[in-house]
Amino acid sequence: MLDVGTGQPIRRLRGHTSRINAVKFNNDASIIVTGSYDSTVRVWDCKARTFDPVQVLNEARDSVTSVQLSSSEILTGSVDGQIRRYDVRFGKLVCDTIGNPVTSVSFSRDGHCVLASSLDEKIRLLDRDNGELLNEYKGHKNNEYKVDCCLSHDDATIVCGAEDGKIWFWDLVESSRTFSVNHSRPGAQNKECVVYSLAYHPKEPCLLSAGSWGPVKVWKNSAWTPEED
């Protein structure tokens, strides 16, 4: 853990035996959840004095690529082709089988759906409660690396990184690609950049992206202005 102001380490957590793929805070930053190549998900209490995790979830049979949190659930994706949803209130585990390595999972803003990308170059929208496939989105390049997918602030648009240096956008209902933007540096070959990470603002049309080349980028509509407090 690093101090935001100084960039200096303030705490070191231990427990994973291999590289960490995903890290998420809960809403009040009191809990950290991590997913790793060691096939485990570990839960850390930021307020505790111990450096060890308070809980270890070891149901995955391969690398855990993605984790997401809601107020009462932990959502994970794994290379074993499974999406796992842990209800921490009742100790319940629900699994949905994709069949291909899962690279990214996220909840919709309204909490009713789960969005998942996988290495068969498809993004799937699933019903959170019963796992029913609601829609599929394709047309982007993703068959080798972990890339993020997410929903826009209003749940109207699907957004996903790709291995060709682009960020792709789909209409949620129509499942049609609407447009793309290029994260790569000007003049670069597309294959030189993989867009690994995306984060959409929860309330406003503003997107962050990071890839294998260059700085983190901020994308927004030309007419957008931040809301005042």
C-alpha positions, 0 to 999 in steps of 0.5 A: 500500500502506498501513500497517495501524497508521497508515493511511499510504501506505508504497508506491506501485505503478505500471503500470495505465493505468485503474481497478483492480477487484480486488486480492489478496495471496498467502498469505504477503503476498509477492505482489500480483495486480491486475485492471483496466479496462485489461484486464490482470492485473499481478503485483507482488513486495512484496519487490522494490525496483522499483515496476513489476510483475514480470509482466503477463497481457494475454489478457483482451479487456475489463475484468478484474473479479475475481482469486483466488489459490491456491498455484500458480494465478491465477484471473481473471474478465472482462467478455469472458465468460471465466474464465481460470486461469493455472498459474504453475508450468507457464506454462499457461492454461485458459479457460472461457467463460461468455458473459456478463460475469463479475463475481466468481470464487473457488476452493472451499475444497477446490480442486476447484471454481470459483465464478463470478457473471455479469451474467445473474443467475446463479452457476455452480459449475464443475469446476476441472479440466474446466470442467463445469457442476456447478450453477447458483444464481439468484434474486438481482438482479445485471444491472448492477454487479460483486458478489462471490460466495463459498463458506462456510468449509465449502463447504456454502453459496453466498453472493452480494451483490446490487443490492437491498441483500441478501446471498443464501445457497444450499445448495451441493448443492440449489441452493435459496435458504435465506435472505437478510440485508439490508445496507442501512440500516434503512428504506432503499429496497433500490435505494439499496444494492449489496452489492459485496464479501464475504469469508468467514472460511476456518475459521469461520462469519463473513462480512464485507460491504461495499456502496455504503452504510454501514460494513463489516458483520460477520455471524455465527451467534448461537451462534458464538464464535471459536476460541482459538489 
